[in-house]
């Protein structure tokens, strides 16, 4: 049964307000949560970027939802530090945390002052980090010298069961490459044909586990308001790789976003004042085969979206068989 979750966008909203939003989402009937993990926003208009790991501890402690985040080990995060952060939360909140491990974006990684590697190097570094994190989660002492260096690292506080390590992918090639290590796949909304191709590539390559998709959407009482929200907040996020991987600062994103018009925004964001259209779009994603659908309302004010979708969209989806059973062990992770 497909779970419907909420995405908490640290780049757009103060962390205290995001914490209140996920509590409200739980009360409104959302099944799960996930959040971003960045050090800066994609635009000065977004204007925030709380630390995901501090926030996840608070969110897990004050709601009953499961959570995940997409992080990039190897540059801003040493893999041993990321392994310890995720192991500690998984030990405290069993079965309620997943971590997607990606190759990173220069907007976050450049802060170390290190060279921004090529995509091939970043992919190789990611694979090393995955193996290091898995070994540390298994209680092993790890020393390693390659794209990253680890000297006699060991985790002393371990969960009974390690968090699932998920592969994040927005291209077919990346989905295929993740298939031999990931416990599941997470992507973002694209055309249904592209998503089917991406899911098929992952499965055909032997990819296991659940499939999740993060859906960027904009809803407001009128179509004009919904589009204005999407254009204001998300026009700097419409660029495909490698542009989105390689730009460095919010100012860079704002410059390239100046010429973005309605068609480009609507290609990335589901914009509509019609809650029925949103419900149908989500049902179409379920039909593609996604086990988890995380809703990201791109506006900075979340209450009206949470209340409207909780009252109208979630019941409509559940009446067609979409929704969460009572959580049991490890139902809280994408797999």
N, C-alpha and C positions, 0 to 999 in steps of 0.2 A: 504494500500500500504506500503510495507516494506521500512524503511529508512535505508540508508547506512551511518554510521558515522565513525569517526576516534577516536582511543584511544590514549591519551597522557600519556606516561609512565614517570612519574616523577623520577623513580628510574634509568632511563637510560640517561636522557637528561636534560641539563640545562633549568630552567624554562623560561628564555628569548627566548631560541631557540624553546622550545615547543610552546610558544605563537606565534612566527613567523610561526611555522608549521601549527597551526590550522587556521591561516589567509590564508595561502597558500591552505590548504585543502578546505576551503570555496570557494575560487576562482576556485578550480579545480572541484567543483561540489558535494563535500560531504555534507550530509544533517544535520549532528549533530556531537557532540563530547562528550567524557567522559574522565575522568582522574582517576589515582590511587591516594590513600591517605595513604602514608607511611612516616615513619621518617627515614628509612634506606633502602638501596637497598638489593637485594638478593645476590649480588656478588660485590667484590671490582672492578671487571671489568666494572660493570654498573656505579658505581661511582657518583650518584647524588641522591637527594631526596628533591625536593622543597616542600614547604607547599601548599597543595592543595587549601585551602580556600582563601589564598591571590591570587593565580593564577586564580582561578575561577572568582573572581571579575574582574580581568583584561581581561580574555577571554570573559566574557559576555559583557563587556563594548566595546570591540574592534572588535567583530564579531557579526553576526546575528544568530549564531547557538545556539541550546539548548545544555545543558551540564548536566552530572550527575557524581557522584563519589560514591565509596563504602567506607564507614566509619564504625568504630566500637565504639559505645558509651559504657561507663561503666568503663573504666580504664584510658587510655591515654586522652580520651575526657569525661568530665562530660556531661551527656545528656542535661543539661540546656544550656551549652556552644554550643553544636552541634545544639540544637534547635534554639538558637539565630543566629548563623552563617547562617544556612539555611533559616531562616525566613527573615533575612535582604536581602540576595540575591534574594529571591523570591519576596520580596516587591519591589525591584529595577528593576527586570527583570521578570515580570509576565509570568508564563507559560513556562519558559525556564530552570527550574532547577528541577532535581530529585535527591534523596539521597537514596542509598541502605545501609541498616543497617545490619551489620554482627556481629558475635560473636568475631572476632578479631584473630590476630596472635601474638605469643609471640615476634616475631622480632620487632614489634612495641610497644607492651604493656609493656614489661619488664622494660622500661625506668623509670616507676613510682616507681620501687623498691617493688611494691606489689607482693604478691604471684600470680603465674599463675594458674588460677582455672582450674578444670576439664571441659571437654566439656559440661557436664550436667549443671554445675554451670554457665558456660558462656552463654549457651542457656537461662537459667532462667533469668540471668542478662539482656540479650538482650531484652527479652520480657518485663521486667519492664521498660527498657529504651524506647522502642517503645511507651508504654502507656504514659510515662512521656512527651516524645517529642510531641505526638499527643495532649495531654492536653495543653501544652504550646503553640503550634501552634493555638489552639482554643481560646487563650486568658485567660485561667484559671490560677489561682494561685495554685501552686503545692507544697505540702509537702509530703515527702515519706521516709520511712525507710525500707530497705530490702537489696538486694545485692548492691544497691546504696542508697545514702542519699541525699535528696533534702529538703531544708528549705525555704519555702515561696518564691519560684521562680515564676516570671511572666515576660512575654515578653511585652514590651510597644510599640514596632514598629512591626506591623504584616502585612503580605501580605493579599490582598483581598481573595486569595485562597492559602492554604498552599501547599508546595511542596509535590509531591507524595513520599511516603516512600516505597521503593522497597525491596524485599527479595532476597539477593544473595545466590545462592546455587550451589555446585558442586557435591552433592550427592542426591540420590532420597529421603533419609530420611529427609534431610534439606529442600528440596523443599516441601515435604508434610507438614512439621512443619510450614513453612512460610505461608501456604495457608490461615490460619484463620486471619492473620493480614495484609498481604502485599497488596499494590496497584498494584503489578506486580512482575515479576520475571526476574532476570538477572543471567546468567551463563557464563561459558567459553567453548570453543570448546572441545568436546570429540568425541568419535565415534558417528555416526548418531543414532545407536541403543540405546546407552546410553542416548543421548539427547532426543530421543522420549520417553524413559522410564521416564526420569526426568520431562519432560513437562506433560506427562500423569499423573504422580503422583500428580503434582501441581493442574492440572485441576480436577482430580478425587476427590481431597480433598476439592474442592470448590474454588480453587484459581482464583482470578479475575485479570483483567487488561491485559496489553500487556506483551509480552515475548521478552526478549533481550538476545543476545549472543555476547560475546567478542571473537574475532577470532585472535589467535596468528598466524602470518604468516611471512614468509621470502621470499622475492623476490630479485633477482639480475639478471644481464644479463646472467650468467651461473649457472648451477646447483651446481657446486662446490662452487662458491661464496655465493650462497643462503644458502647452508648448513653450510659453515664456519661462516656466520653471526649468524645463529640460534644456533650453538654449542657454539660459544664464548659468546653470550649474554643470552641464555635462558636455558642452561643445568642445572643450579641450580634451575630451576622452574618446573622441570618435576615430582617432588615427590608428590604423593597423600597424603591426610590426613591419619594419624595425623602428618606425618613428617613435612609438610609445615606449620602446625599450631604451632609446638612446638619448632623448632629451634630458637635460639636467635639472632645470629649475622651474618653479611655477611661472616665472616671467617668460621663459622659453615657450611653455605650453600656451600661455596667454597670447603670445605673438602669433603662433601658428593657428590658434583658434579664432583669430579675428575675422577670417573670411569664411567661417563655417556657417552654412545656411540651413534651412529647414530640412531638406532632403537628407543631408548627412546625419543630422541629429535623429531623425525618424528611422534611419537605418539601424541605429544602435539602441535607441530608447523606444519602448512601447508607449507612445503618447496617445492618450484618449481621456475624454471626460466620461466615457461610457463604461461603467463597471462590468457590464455584460461582455463587452469586447475584451476587457482584461481577463475575465474568467475564461473566455474561449481561447485566448492566446495561451494561458497557462494549461488548459486542458490539452491543447495541441502539443505542448512540450511534454506532458505526461505520455501522450501517444508515441512520441519519439522513443521513449523508454527511460526517461529520467526518474530515478527513485526519490530524489530530493529536489525541490524547487525553492530557491531562496529569493525573496522579493526585495529589491532595492529601489525604494522610491527616491528619486534623485533630488527632490526638494529638501530644503534644510529643516522644514517643519514637518514632523512625522505624525502628530496626533490625529489629524483628520484622515490621513491615509490609513493608519492602523485601524481606526474606528470603522471607516467605510468598508475596508476589505474584510475586517472581522465580522461585520454585520451582514454583508451582502455577497462577497466573493468567496470566502471560505465555505459558507454553507452551500453555495451553489456547486462548488467543486466536490464537497463531501457527499452531496446528494447523488453524484455520479460515481462515487466510490473512491474519491481521492481524500486522504486524510490519515491521521496517525492512530495506530493502536496505542494502548497503554504502554509506555516505555518499559523495556526490560533490559537485561544486560547487553550493553554495546549497541542498543538501538539508536543511541545518540551520536553515531559517527557515520560519515559518508564512507561507504565501502563497496 
